[in-house]
Structures are given as C-alpha cells and as structure tokens.
Amino acid sequence: MNQLHNPSGEGSTSVLSWTGHAKATLALGLPLIGAQLAQMAINVTDTVMVGWLGATELAAAVLATQAFFLVFIFGSGFAIAVMPVAAQAHGRDDVRGVRRSVRMGMWVILIYSALVMVPLWMTESLLLQLGQKPEIASLAGDYMRVAQWAMAPALLIMAFRSYLSALERAQIVLWATLVGTLANVFFNYVFIFGNLGAPKLGIVGAAVASLGTNVLTSIVLLLYCLWKEELKRYELMVRFWRPDWQAFFEVLKLGWPVSATILAEVALFAGASIMIGWIGTIELAAHGIALQLAGIAFMVPLGLSSAATVRVGNAYGRGDWFSLGRAGMVAILLVIVITLGLAVIFWTVPELLIGWYLDKNNPDAAAVLLHAVPLLAVAATFQLVDGLQAIGAGLLRGLKDTKIPMVFAVFSYWVIGMTTAYIFAFPLNMGATGVWWGLALGLAVAAVLMNWRYMRREKLGLVGEQAA
C-alpha cells in the first residue's frame, strides 16, 4: 500500500482508497445522524405531550422553547468549535491538545450558560414587551425559570459529542441520546400529568422533564468519558479548575463565528415563517409541515457534516494533505448521492409524507395538502444545495476556518435568500412557494461559496501544499 510521510515524525500513514474513506465517513456519520433524529424525537414528544394540556399551554411552551433554542443554538457554536481543535490534536496524537480543547470548551460553555441566566429568567417580561398575552407570557416564564437550568447540561452534551466525535467514538453519542429520548417521555408522563405519585405540574412539568433529560444524558456521556479505558489517558477532569487561556481563547475565537453562522440560518427560516404568516393561516400550516419534513431530511447531511469536520481535522493534524483532499471529496460525493435520493422521495410521494401530519376529517386538510405539495417540491430541489452548504461549512471547520464562512452565510441567507424570498412572494405574487424559492437561492449561493473556498484551500493558505 502507498505510504505518505507524516511531518510530525511519528511514522507514516496509509492512503485510504475512495471506498475506505466512504466507509470511514459513514461509520462516523451514521451514529451522528441517528443522534440528530433522536434529538428531534425529543422535541416532537415535548410538543405533542404539552399539546394534550390545551392550546394556551402549547402556545406558551412553543414561545418558551423557541427562546431557549435561540440562546442554546448560539452557545452550541462554542461546543462545535471543540470538534476541529480536538480532531486536529488527535490527528497528531497530541493527548494534551485534545484535553486542553475540550476542557476549555467546557469552561466557555459554563461561563456562557451563567451569563444567559439573567435574560432567560426575564422571559415573561420580554414576551409582554413583545405584545404577547399576559396568560401565555406568564406560563412561558414559569416554564423557563426551570428549563433555563438545562442550558449548561445541554451545551455540555454538545461538547462531549464534539470530543467523542473527534476521537471517532460517535456510537456512544447515539446511545446516550436514545436513552435521553426514552427518559424524556417518562419524565413528561410523570411530571406533566402527575403520574406515579408525582405532583401534577402541567407545563412546568415539561420543563422539569427537559432538565432531567439533559442532566441524565450529560452524566451518561461524562461517565463514559471518565471510565472508558481507552479514554482514561486524556484525563479530562483532572485539575479541571486550572485555566489554559490559549486554548480558552482559541475555542472562543473559533466558536463565535460558528454560532453566528448557525443563528443566521435559523433566523432565515424563522423570517420565512413570519412572511408566510402574512399570506395566510393555511399557507403557514402547509409551510410548517413541509419545513419539518425538510428538517428531518436535513439531519442526514448535518450528521455527515460533523463527520467531515472530524475526518478533515484528523488529516490536517497529521499534515496529510492528500488524505484531507480525498476525505473532503468523499464527503461531498456522499452528500450529493444521499440528498438526490431524498429529493426523489419528496418528488414522488409528497401526498403520502404530508398526509402523516393531517387528519382527513379536518375541513382544512385538503387545502393544507394542496399548498404543501408544491412547497415539498421546492424542498426536494434545495435538498442538494442545503446538503452541500452544510458539508462545505463542516469541511472548512475541519480546517479551523470559521470567520469567512460566517460572512458567506450571512450574505447568502439574508442579502440573497431573505431579499429574494420577499420579492418572489409579494412583488412577483408567487406566495409561499416564492418564499421557498428565495430560501433555495440563498442556500445555493452559500453552497457555492463554501465549497469554492474549500476547493481553493491551498491557494488561500488554509493547508500546506499537496503531497506528491
């Protein structure tokens, strides 16, 4: 087998075939995809079980969980930043470097979680200022005063996930998330409705369930990290209180652009929902169904994006530019094949997929289906570009390149995507379908820019020169 010189001086690394890279990427990516889907199942379970309480409680929970999610998603950028730093350190067999990145990532997360406690505690007041009904704002505030304590464990889960993924041990992430999914159903059953002798807490019970689920999952992952024999050498929690400011600020520097990038995309879809709400209730319901189906499909490229970050980061750490390039191309090709397959499903059986969300006895069901089918057709079209922008961002993160991708994201999603969505929907009178075509265009621009930058990585000085 061909060999490449390892600049670290610690031996040589084998050149994997294209098939070998594909197997390695899928072995890492599939558990991460499963974990993403399990996390979605937790969110769906919360919505369904709170919905049994009534419309007022559901409305309050939706507002509170969306506020929590926005704060969480920004903080998650710091946890995600741990992944490329740890992956590069692992690639050069730098045990101390892995430990430093994870430990200081946890420091950043804990500090961030403490800082956001104040605005989260004031959720009721903020919602009242935004014009929400007092009853709903009060319930949302009650929910948040419990749920906000889940911020730190939820973000620590993300940090452990980045650490274990960087070491290519993603299977435990999947199993821990599945444990959390089952625990969430149990905690909701007990605390929302007062079963098994527990007090009936209603919407606050859902917050207790969320807190319990995140604490349990984070403990499972922490114990695995500490007790797994192969991981003991990293001494993750030894002298945890000792600062390492260089690693701290590296995570901070890499993390905030990742946070801004993710927030820009989340805000794009939130803005799209607002615009479609201006059009009509039926259109908004159709948009919600199509968006959730597209979100489920997006878990596949999102999981592969994390795998690509690790694969590229490991190769970067070894100084193995040939394998880095091949790992990136394999990830891109896998996403193209898989997203095209998902697009075919959306194109061929849209009525079947949308029908899962509709009660045929509801008088509005036929109208919602009529409006949702063309939206799913557009979603099929942007599966490819959405997957490519996700994989492009993941590849660049593997190179610790986050600031320029953030600029690409904000420009693509808001200057291009949101602007064209508004123009298509209203001046051109294309309605909700026009909004979705605007989203597709924004995602397409992001996909081109992200992958163009990755393809020009050598000329841009992001990596060394290609090995002969």
Secondary structure by P-SEA (a helix, b strand, c coil): cbbbbcccccbbbbbbcaaaaaaaaaaacaaaaaaaaaaaaaaaaaaaaaaaacaaaaaaaaaaaaaaaaaaaaaaaaaaaaaaaaaaaaaaccaaaaaaaaaaaaaaaaaaaaaaaaaaaaaaaaaaaacccaaaaaaaaaaaaaaccaaaaaaaaaaaaaaaaaaccaaaaaaaaaaaaaaaaaaaaccccccccccccaaaaaaaaaaaaaaaaaaaaaaaacccccccccccccccccccaaaaaaaaaacaaaaaaaaaaaaaaaaaaaaaaaacaaaaaaaaaaaaaaaaaaaaaaaaaaaaaaaaaaaaaacaaaaaaaaaaaaaaaaaaaaaaaaaaaaccaaaaaaccccccccaaaaaaaaaaaaaaaaaaaaaaaaaaaaaaaaaaaacccaaaaaaaaaaacccaaaaaaaacccccccaaaaaaaaaaaaaaaaaaaaaaaaacccccccccccc
